[in-house]
Amino acid sequence: MWNNKNVWILLIGEFIAGLGLWLGIIGNLEFMQEKVPSDFVKSLILAAGLLAGIAVGPWAGKVTDQMNKKTVMLVSGAVRTVSVVFMLIAIETGSVWWMVVFLVFLQISAAFYFPALQAAIPLVVEENNLLQLNGVHMNVSTLSRVLGTAVAGILLVIMPLSMLYVMSLGAYAGLFVITCFLKINEPAKLKNHLNKASAAGTSFKDVFPIIKGLPIVFMTLVLTLVPLLFIGGFNLMVINISEIQDSSVIKSWIYATEGIGFMLGAFLVKQISLRSSPYTILFLFSFVIGFSQLLLYFADVPILTVLAFLVFGFAVGCFFPTAATIFQTRVPKEFHGRFFSFRNMLDRVTFQVVLLMTGFLLDTVGLQHMAIIFGALSLVMTASFYLRFKQLRTKAEVTNKVS
């Protein structure tokens, strides 16, 4: 795998993109803290971009299945680079509306880029290397987040806010250039399907029978809602914890600790998978995620706050590479664009709902009571899905014995 030039291009590209993304995210938080006093209004602003991504999701899936993956990645990367200009205008004018425009274009580009990227990964490595590449790829993304947040925190002290976005724009431009060197060899069977799809037309709805016919894919898709319940309001929670503890430094500690936990999980998941089934990994770490949410009841205690995010990071570091590998190997490649677009849409809808819930609950009941609500909900959801899974497996075993 490590002799594959395309693997290195994907990893370097992910690192550069991650730096640009997290420089922008820290800049967004800083800008909103200055301009927007309400947590709920902050969540509405962030949700505007997510809504735009959801709206173009079906089209993005069809385009990704009908076109070369590299072309989709290049065009969406160009749009993402240009979108940063709108945020520079927002800073210059002090207008939150220009920030909304920036978020809309950023999320539209992401709606095309990430399904194409997920569909490209199984085309550049063998299937037996997928779990390892998914883990390494997510680790590189997390490393860029740790460095990006640390660098952004330092730059905010010594430079104007606009410089964060200038550097973010440079990172996105670098990603566009390095993507030009990517070579994706799509199999002849897949190319024939793309040609037929382009001629006859494809429907976004074609992916639903595929999901229904693959119980393992459906169950994994539902289980991904558990970590999203935590991630959806992540940035708002970080801001709130910073205010509770009256410390701006705790934000950097949280992002860094969660990132380190994620990298450890993604690094060790390959070894864990040798001893446990994918579903054991998914259910176990769903429970761990729920536990980490409950720990945030002690958000006024710095060491327990950091521990909660460390545990959460490790859990999702094991969870997401496993889920991604299941999707990439079980869903037919000719449906990858539409499937990953549907998954991104589902993630965005969940993000939006959780984001609004988080903003509302932070304004009404506070972080600590919200942590109890979300933690209990995660544990109940996981337990329900696990019992359902056990029923399906028992039913399958009985059917096999009878036949």
C-alpha positions as CSV (number, residue, x, y, z in Angstrom):
1,M,0.0,0.0,0.0
2,W,2.8,2.4,0.9
3,N,4.4,2.0,-2.5
4,N,1.2,3.4,-4.1
5,K,1.7,7.0,-5.2
6,N,-2.0,7.7,-5.2
7,V,-2.2,6.7,-1.5
8,W,0.4,9.4,-0.6
9,I,-1.4,12.0,-2.7
10,L,-4.7,11.3,-0.9
11,L,-3.0,11.4,2.5
12,I,-1.0,14.6,1.8
13,G,-4.1,16.2,0.2
14,E,-6.2,15.3,3.3
15,F,-3.6,16.9,5.6
16,I,-3.5,20.1,3.6
17,A,-7.3,20.2,3.4
18,G,-7.6,19.6,7.1
19,L,-5.3,22.5,7.9
20,G,-7.3,24.8,5.8
21,L,-10.6,23.5,7.2
22,W,-9.6,23.9,10.9
23,L,-8.0,27.3,10.4
24,G,-11.4,28.3,9.0
25,I,-13.4,26.7,11.8
26,I,-11.4,28.4,14.6
27,G,-11.8,31.6,12.6
28,N,-15.6,31.0,12.4
29,L,-15.8,30.5,16.1
30,E,-13.8,33.7,16.8
31,F,-15.9,35.7,14.4
32,M,-19.2,34.5,15.9
33,Q,-18.1,35.0,19.4
34,E,-17.5,38.7,18.5
35,K,-20.6,39.2,16.4
36,V,-23.3,36.8,17.7
37,P,-24.2,36.6,21.5
38,S,-26.8,33.8,21.3
39,D,-25.8,30.1,21.1
40,F,-29.1,29.4,19.3
41,V,-28.4,32.0,16.6
42,K,-24.9,30.6,16.2
43,S,-26.4,27.2,15.5
44,L,-28.8,28.8,12.9
45,I,-25.9,30.3,11.1
46,L,-24.0,27.1,11.0
47,A,-27.1,25.2,10.0
48,A,-27.6,27.5,6.9
49,G,-24.5,26.0,5.3
50,L,-25.5,22.4,6.2
51,L,-29.0,23.0,4.6
52,A,-27.4,24.0,1.3
53,G,-25.3,20.9,1.3
54,I,-28.4,18.8,1.9
55,A,-30.3,20.5,-0.9
56,V,-27.7,19.6,-3.6
57,G,-27.0,16.1,-2.1
58,P,-29.1,14.0,-4.6
59,W,-27.6,15.8,-7.6
60,A,-24.1,15.4,-6.1
61,G,-24.6,11.7,-5.8
62,K,-25.8,11.3,-9.4
63,V,-22.9,13.4,-10.8
64,T,-20.4,11.4,-8.8
65,D,-21.6,8.1,-10.2
66,Q,-21.8,9.5,-13.8
67,M,-18.4,11.3,-13.9
68,N,-14.8,10.6,-13.2
69,K,-14.2,10.9,-9.4
70,K,-11.1,13.1,-10.0
71,T,-13.0,15.6,-12.0
72,V,-15.6,16.0,-9.3
73,M,-12.9,16.4,-6.7
74,L,-11.2,19.1,-8.8
75,V,-14.3,21.2,-9.5
76,S,-15.6,21.0,-5.9
77,G,-12.1,21.9,-4.7
78,A,-12.0,25.0,-6.9
79,V,-15.4,26.1,-5.5
80,R,-14.2,25.6,-2.0
81,T,-11.1,27.7,-2.6
82,V,-13.2,30.6,-4.1
83,S,-15.6,30.4,-1.2
84,V,-13.0,31.7,1.3
85,V,-13.2,35.1,-0.5
86,F,-16.7,35.6,0.9
87,M,-15.4,35.2,4.5
88,L,-12.7,37.8,3.9
89,I,-15.5,40.1,2.8
90,A,-17.4,39.3,5.9
91,I,-14.5,40.2,8.1
92,E,-13.9,43.4,6.2
93,T,-17.5,44.5,6.4
94,G,-18.4,43.0,9.8
95,S,-21.4,41.4,8.2
96,V,-22.7,38.0,9.4
97,W,-24.6,37.6,6.1
98,W,-21.4,37.3,4.1
99,M,-20.3,34.5,6.5
100,V,-23.6,32.7,5.7
101,V,-22.7,33.0,2.0
102,F,-19.3,31.6,2.7
103,L,-20.7,28.6,4.6
104,V,-23.3,27.9,1.9
105,F,-20.6,27.7,-0.9
106,L,-18.3,25.7,1.4
107,Q,-20.9,23.1,2.2
108,I,-22.1,22.8,-1.4
109,S,-18.5,22.0,-2.4
110,A,-18.2,19.5,0.4
111,A,-21.4,17.8,-0.8
112,F,-19.6,16.9,-4.0
113,Y,-16.1,16.4,-2.8
114,F,-16.6,13.9,0.0
115,P,-18.7,11.4,-1.8
116,A,-16.2,11.5,-4.7
117,L,-13.3,11.0,-2.2
118,Q,-15.0,8.1,-0.4
119,A,-15.8,6.5,-3.8
120,A,-12.1,7.0,-4.9
121,I,-10.5,5.3,-1.9
122,P,-11.5,1.7,-2.8
123,L,-10.3,2.4,-6.4
124,V,-6.7,3.1,-5.3
125,V,-6.0,0.2,-2.9
126,E,-6.8,-3.5,-2.6
127,E,-9.8,-4.5,-0.4
128,N,-7.6,-6.1,2.2
129,N,-5.9,-2.7,2.8
130,L,-9.1,-0.6,3.0
131,L,-9.4,-0.7,6.8
132,Q,-5.8,0.3,7.3
133,L,-6.0,3.1,4.7
134,N,-9.3,4.4,6.2
135,G,-7.7,4.5,9.6
136,V,-4.5,6.2,8.4
137,H,-6.6,8.6,6.3
138,M,-8.7,9.6,9.3
139,N,-5.5,9.9,11.4
140,V,-4.0,12.3,9.0
141,S,-7.2,14.3,9.1
142,T,-7.1,14.4,12.9
143,L,-3.4,15.3,12.9
144,S,-4.2,18.3,10.6
145,R,-7.0,19.2,13.0
146,V,-4.7,19.1,16.1
147,L,-2.0,21.2,14.3
148,G,-4.6,23.5,12.6
149,T,-6.3,24.4,15.9
150,A,-3.0,24.9,17.7
151,V,-1.6,27.1,14.9
152,A,-4.9,29.0,14.7
153,G,-4.8,29.7,18.4
154,I,-1.3,31.1,18.2
155,L,-2.1,33.2,15.0
156,L,-5.1,34.8,16.6
157,V,-2.9,36.3,19.2
158,I,-0.3,37.7,16.8
159,M,-2.2,38.3,13.6
160,P,-5.6,39.7,12.5
161,L,-8.4,37.2,12.0
162,S,-8.3,37.7,8.2
163,M,-4.9,36.1,8.0
164,L,-6.4,32.8,9.2
165,Y,-8.6,32.8,6.1
166,V,-5.8,33.8,3.8
167,M,-3.9,30.7,5.0
168,S,-7.0,28.6,4.6
169,L,-7.4,29.8,1.1
170,G,-3.7,28.9,0.4
171,A,-4.3,25.4,1.8
172,Y,-7.4,24.8,-0.4
173,A,-5.4,26.0,-3.4
174,G,-2.6,23.6,-2.5
175,L,-5.2,20.7,-2.3
176,F,-6.4,21.6,-5.8
177,V,-2.9,21.4,-7.2
178,I,-2.0,18.1,-5.6
179,T,-5.3,16.5,-6.7
180,C,-4.3,17.2,-10.3
181,F,-1.6,14.5,-9.8
182,L,-4.1,11.9,-8.6
183,K,-4.6,8.9,-11.0
184,I,-7.8,6.9,-10.5
185,N,-8.0,3.8,-12.6
186,E,-11.7,3.0,-12.7
187,P,-12.4,-0.7,-13.7
188,A,-13.8,-1.4,-17.2
189,K,-17.0,-2.7,-15.6
190,L,-17.4,0.5,-13.7
191,K,-16.7,2.6,-16.7
192,N,-19.3,0.8,-18.7
193,H,-21.8,1.4,-16.0
194,L,-20.9,5.1,-15.9
195,N,-21.4,5.3,-19.7
196,K,-24.8,3.5,-19.5
197,A,-25.8,5.7,-16.5
198,S,-24.9,8.9,-18.4
199,A,-26.9,7.7,-21.4
200,A,-30.0,6.3,-19.7
201,G,-29.9,8.6,-16.6
202,T,-29.7,7.5,-13.0
203,S,-31.9,8.1,-10.1
204,F,-30.8,9.0,-6.6
205,K,-33.6,6.6,-5.4
206,D,-31.7,3.7,-6.9
207,V,-29.6,3.5,-3.8
208,F,-32.5,2.7,-1.4
209,P,-33.1,-0.9,-2.6
210,I,-29.4,-1.5,-2.2
211,I,-29.4,-0.3,1.4
212,K,-32.6,-2.3,2.1
213,G,-31.2,-5.4,0.6
214,L,-28.0,-5.3,2.7
215,P,-28.9,-5.4,6.5
216,I,-25.3,-5.0,7.6
217,V,-25.1,-1.7,5.6
218,F,-28.5,-0.5,7.0
219,M,-27.6,-1.3,10.6
220,T,-24.2,0.4,10.3
221,L,-25.9,3.5,8.7
222,V,-28.3,3.8,11.6
223,L,-25.5,3.3,14.2
224,T,-23.5,6.2,12.8
225,L,-26.3,8.5,14.3
226,V,-24.9,7.8,17.8
227,P,-21.5,9.6,17.4
228,L,-23.2,12.3,15.3
229,L,-25.3,13.2,18.3
230,F,-22.1,14.3,20.0
231,I,-20.3,15.7,17.0
232,G,-23.2,17.8,15.7
233,G,-22.9,20.4,18.5
234,F,-19.2,19.9,19.2
235,N,-18.1,23.4,18.5
236,L,-20.9,25.0,20.5
237,M,-20.1,22.8,23.4
238,V,-16.4,23.8,23.2
239,I,-17.4,27.5,23.3
240,N,-19.7,26.8,26.3
241,I,-17.1,24.9,28.2
242,S,-14.7,27.7,27.7
243,E,-17.2,30.1,29.1
244,I,-18.0,27.8,32.1
245,Q,-14.4,27.5,33.0
246,D,-13.6,31.1,32.0
247,S,-10.6,29.8,30.0
248,S,-9.8,30.2,26.3
249,V,-6.9,27.7,26.7
250,I,-9.3,24.8,27.4
251,K,-10.6,25.0,23.8
252,S,-7.1,24.1,22.5
253,W,-6.8,21.3,25.1
254,I,-10.1,19.8,24.1
255,Y,-9.4,19.8,20.4
256,A,-5.9,18.5,20.9
257,T,-6.9,15.7,23.4
258,E,-9.9,14.6,21.3
259,G,-7.6,14.5,18.3
260,I,-4.9,12.4,20.0
261,G,-7.6,10.0,21.3
262,F,-9.0,9.7,17.7
263,M,-5.5,8.9,16.3
264,L,-4.9,6.3,18.9
265,G,-8.3,4.6,18.1
266,A,-7.8,4.7,14.4
267,F,-4.2,3.3,14.8
268,L,-5.3,0.4,17.0
269,V,-8.6,-0.5,15.3
270,K,-6.8,-2.8,12.8
271,Q,-5.5,-4.8,15.7
272,I,-8.9,-4.8,17.4
273,S,-10.6,-6.0,14.2
274,L,-8.4,-9.1,14.3
275,R,-10.0,-10.2,17.5
276,S,-13.5,-8.7,17.2
277,S,-16.2,-8.6,14.5
278,P,-17.1,-5.2,13.0
279,Y,-20.4,-5.2,14.8
280,T,-18.7,-5.8,18.2
281,I,-16.5,-2.8,17.5
282,L,-19.5,-0.6,16.5
283,F,-21.8,-1.5,19.4
284,L,-19.0,-1.4,22.0
285,F,-17.8,2.0,21.1
286,S,-21.3,3.4,20.7
287,F,-21.7,2.6,24.4
288,V,-18.4,4.3,25.1
289,I,-19.5,7.4,23.2
290,G,-22.6,7.6,25.4
291,F,-20.5,7.3,28.5
292,S,-18.2,10.1,27.4
293,Q,-21.2,12.3,26.9
294,L,-22.4,11.6,30.5
295,L,-18.9,12.7,31.7
296,L,-19.6,16.2,30.5
297,Y,-21.9,16.6,33.4
298,F,-18.7,17.6,35.1
299,A,-17.8,20.2,32.5
300,D,-16.8,22.6,35.3
301,V,-13.9,20.3,36.2
302,P,-11.0,20.7,33.6
303,I,-9.5,17.3,34.0
304,L,-12.8,15.4,33.7
305,T,-13.7,17.5,30.7
306,V,-10.4,16.6,29.0
307,L,-10.9,12.9,29.9
308,A,-14.4,13.0,28.4
309,F,-13.1,14.2,25.0
310,L,-10.1,11.8,25.1
311,V,-12.5,8.8,25.6
312,F,-14.8,10.1,22.9
313,G,-11.9,10.6,20.5
314,F,-10.7,7.1,21.0
315,A,-14.2,5.7,20.5
316,V,-14.9,7.4,17.3
317,G,-11.3,6.6,16.1
318,C,-12.3,3.0,16.2
319,F,-15.9,3.5,15.1
320,F,-15.6,5.5,11.9
321,P,-12.9,3.5,10.0
322,T,-14.8,0.3,10.7
323,A,-18.1,1.8,9.4
324,A,-16.3,3.3,6.3
325,T,-14.8,0.0,5.4
326,I,-18.2,-1.8,5.7
327,F,-19.7,0.8,3.4
328,Q,-16.9,0.6,0.8
329,T,-16.8,-3.2,0.7
330,R,-20.5,-4.1,0.9
331,V,-22.1,-1.4,-1.3
332,P,-21.5,-2.1,-5.0
333,K,-18.9,0.4,-6.5
334,E,-21.3,1.6,-9.2
335,F,-23.6,2.9,-6.4
336,H,-20.8,4.5,-4.3
337,G,-21.4,8.1,-5.4
338,R,-25.2,8.0,-4.6
339,F,-24.7,6.0,-1.5
340,F,-22.0,8.2,0.0
341,S,-24.0,11.3,-1.1
342,F,-27.0,9.9,0.7
343,R,-24.9,9.2,3.8
344,N,-23.5,12.7,3.7
345,M,-27.1,14.0,3.4
346,L,-28.1,11.9,6.4
347,D,-25.1,13.2,8.4
348,R,-26.0,16.8,7.5
349,V,-29.6,16.4,8.5
350,T,-28.5,14.9,11.8
351,F,-25.9,17.6,12.2
352,Q,-28.5,20.3,11.6
353,V,-31.0,18.8,14.0
354,V,-28.4,18.2,16.7
355,L,-26.9,21.7,16.1
356,L,-30.3,23.3,16.7
357,M,-31.0,21.1,19.6
358,T,-27.6,21.9,21.1
359,G,-28.0,25.6,20.7
360,F,-31.5,25.5,22.2
361,L,-30.6,23.3,25.1
362,L,-27.5,25.4,25.9
363,D,-29.6,28.5,26.1
364,T,-32.4,26.8,28.2
365,V,-31.0,24.0,30.5
366,G,-27.3,24.5,30.2
367,L,-24.4,22.2,29.1
368,Q,-24.4,19.8,32.1
369,H,-28.1,18.9,31.9
370,M,-27.8,18.6,28.1
371,A,-24.9,16.1,28.6
372,I,-27.2,13.9,30.6
373,I,-30.0,14.1,28.0
374,F,-27.7,13.3,25.1
375,G,-25.7,10.6,27.0
376,A,-28.9,8.8,28.0
377,L,-30.3,9.1,24.5
378,S,-27.1,7.6,23.0
379,L,-27.1,4.7,25.4
380,V,-30.8,3.9,24.8
381,M,-30.3,4.1,21.0
382,T,-27.3,1.8,21.1
383,A,-29.0,-0.7,23.4
384,S,-32.1,-0.7,21.2
385,F,-30.1,-1.3,18.0
386,Y,-28.0,-4.0,19.7
387,L,-31.1,-5.9,20.8
388,R,-32.5,-5.6,17.3
389,F,-29.3,-6.9,15.9
390,K,-29.3,-9.9,18.2
391,Q,-32.9,-10.7,17.1
392,L,-31.9,-10.6,13.4
393,R,-28.8,-12.8,14.0
394,T,-30.8,-15.3,16.0
395,K,-33.5,-15.4,13.3
396,A,-30.8,-15.9,10.6
397,E,-29.2,-18.8,12.6
398,V,-32.6,-20.5,13.0
399,T,-33.2,-20.1,9.2
400,N,-29.8,-21.6,8.4
401,K,-30.4,-24.6,10.6
402,V,-33.9,-25.3,9.1
403,S,-32.5,-25.0,5.5
